[in-house]
């Protein structure tokens, strides 16, 4: 015989149900206190609001630039100035004009004197031969001179007012 009595499954369920009912009945008594506290807080007068800040008076300014050029519009180029610099739109583009000038590098020369040819390495890892008169870079850069140490270039860049400016550039031989 065992020292502990055996409780059947049905009796266990009844005991559990009774315990839950006892716990739930203990919770209902405290709601009166909470309801009284909420009613008391609602009955209190609201605290006064902070005063609104004083608005500063700002000095008015009248814009008088009505007759001036609109700063947000692109100026029309002067069509009457037939001279002046501008890129040749009918010229066939050369291979090295597809790359920005700073992505190209001079890697050497071939020959000497007036027949010297520069060697330029492009980002596609191909070395190209260049001479005065060839174009490279994306700003219509024309090679003006090739020496043993550098290639001299003249680029055409927009001046912001519808015209074009010449800008000198150089590509020097890299020391390795």
C-alpha positions in Angstrom: 0.0 0.0 0.0 1.2 3.5 -0.8 1.4 6.3 1.7 -0.1 8.9 -0.7 -3.7 8.7 -1.7 -4.3 8.6 -5.5 -6.5 11.4 -6.9 -8.5 10.5 -10.0 -8.4 12.7 -13.2 -11.9 13.9 -12.7 -11.2 15.0 -9.1 -8.1 16.8 -10.3 -10.2 18.8 -12.8 -12.7 19.8 -10.1 -9.9 20.9 -7.8 -8.3 23.0 -10.5 -11.6 24.6 -11.4 -12.2 25.5 -7.8 -8.7 27.1 -7.4 -9.3 29.2 -10.5 -12.7 30.4 -9.3 -11.2 31.3 -5.9 -8.4 33.3 -7.5 -10.8 35.2 -9.8 -13.2 36.0 -6.9 -10.3 37.6 -5.0 -9.7 40.1 -7.9 -13.2 41.6 -7.9 -13.1 43.3 -4.5 -10.3 45.9 -5.4 -12.1 47.6 -8.3 -14.2 49.9 -6.0 -10.9 51.5 -4.8 -9.6 52.1 -8.3 -13.0 53.5 -9.5 -13.0 55.9 -6.6 -9.4 57.1 -7.3 -10.3 57.7 -11.0 -13.4 59.7 -10.0 -11.3 61.8 -7.6 -8.6 62.6 -10.3 -11.3 63.5 -12.8 -12.9 65.9 -10.3 -9.7 67.9 -9.7 -9.4 71.2 -11.6 -6.9 71.2 -14.5 -3.6 73.0 -13.9 -3.2 76.4 -15.6 -1.6 76.4 -19.1 1.8 78.2 -19.7 1.4 81.6 -21.3 2.0 81.8 -25.0 5.4 83.1 -26.0 5.6 86.7 -27.3 6.0 86.8 -31.1 9.0 88.8 -32.3 8.3 91.5 -34.8 10.4 91.1 -38.0 11.5 93.9 -40.3 9.8 93.7 -43.6 11.8 93.7 -46.8 10.6 94.7 -50.2 12.2 93.0 -53.2 13.0 95.5 -55.9 14.6 93.2 -58.5 11.6 92.9 -60.8 13.4 94.3 -63.9 16.5 92.1 -63.4 17.2 88.7 -65.1 15.5 85.7 -63.5 18.2 83.8 -61.6 16.5 80.5 -62.2 16.3 80.6 -66.0 19.0 79.6 -68.4 20.2 82.6 -70.4 19.7 82.5 -74.1 23.0 82.5 -76.1 23.8 85.5 -78.2 23.0 84.4 -81.7 24.4 87.6 -83.3 28.0 87.0 -82.2 29.0 84.9 -85.1 32.6 84.6 -83.9 33.6 83.0 -80.6 34.5 79.6 -79.5 32.2 76.6 -79.8 32.6 72.9 -80.3 32.4 71.5 -83.8 29.2 69.4 -83.7 29.9 68.0 -87.2 33.3 66.5 -86.2 33.4 62.8 -85.8 34.3 61.8 -82.2 37.5 60.0 -81.5 37.9 56.9 -79.3 39.5 58.7 -76.3 36.7 61.3 -76.2 34.5 58.7 -74.5 36.5 58.9 -71.3 36.9 61.7 -68.7 40.3 63.4 -68.9 41.3 62.4 -65.4 40.7 58.7 -66.2 43.4 58.8 -68.9 47.1 58.6 -68.2 50.2 59.1 -70.3 52.5 56.0 -70.1 55.2 56.9 -72.6 56.3 58.2 -76.0 57.5 56.8 -79.3 60.0 58.6 -81.5 61.7 62.0 -81.0 61.6 65.5 -82.3 58.6 66.8 -84.3 57.4 63.3 -85.1 57.0 62.2 -81.4 53.9 60.2 -80.6 52.4 60.0 -77.1 51.1 56.8 -75.5 47.9 57.2 -73.5 46.4 54.4 -71.4 42.6 54.4 -71.3 40.3 52.8 -68.6 39.7 49.9 -70.9 43.4 49.0 -70.4 44.2 49.7 -74.1 47.2 52.0 -74.9 46.4 54.5 -77.7 48.8 56.6 -79.8 48.2 60.4 -79.8 49.6 63.3 -81.8 48.9 67.0 -81.9 45.5 67.6 -83.4 43.9 64.4 -81.8 41.0 64.8 -79.4 40.5 63.3 -76.0 38.4 63.8 -72.9 34.8 64.7 -72.7 35.2 68.5 -73.0 36.4 68.6 -76.7 40.0 68.4 -75.5 42.4 68.9 -78.5 46.1 68.0 -78.2 48.3 70.9 -78.9 51.7 69.4 -78.2 53.4 66.1 -77.3 56.8 66.1 -75.6 58.8 63.4 -73.9 57.2 64.2 -70.4 53.7 65.5 -71.1 50.8 66.0 -73.5 49.4 69.6 -73.7 45.6 69.9 -74.2 43.2 72.7 -74.8 39.6 72.0 -73.7 36.4 73.9 -74.5 34.2 74.3 -71.4 30.9 76.2 -71.1 31.2 79.6 -69.4 27.7 79.6 -67.9 26.4 82.4 -70.0 25.8 80.4 -73.2 29.4 80.8 -74.5 32.6 78.7 -74.4 36.0 79.1 -72.8 39.3 77.5 -73.5 41.0 75.7 -70.6 44.6 74.5 -70.6 45.3 71.0 -69.4 48.3 68.8 -69.2 48.8 65.0 -68.9 52.2 64.2 -67.5 54.2 61.0 -67.7 53.7 59.0 -64.6 56.9 57.9 -62.7 56.8 54.3 -61.6 
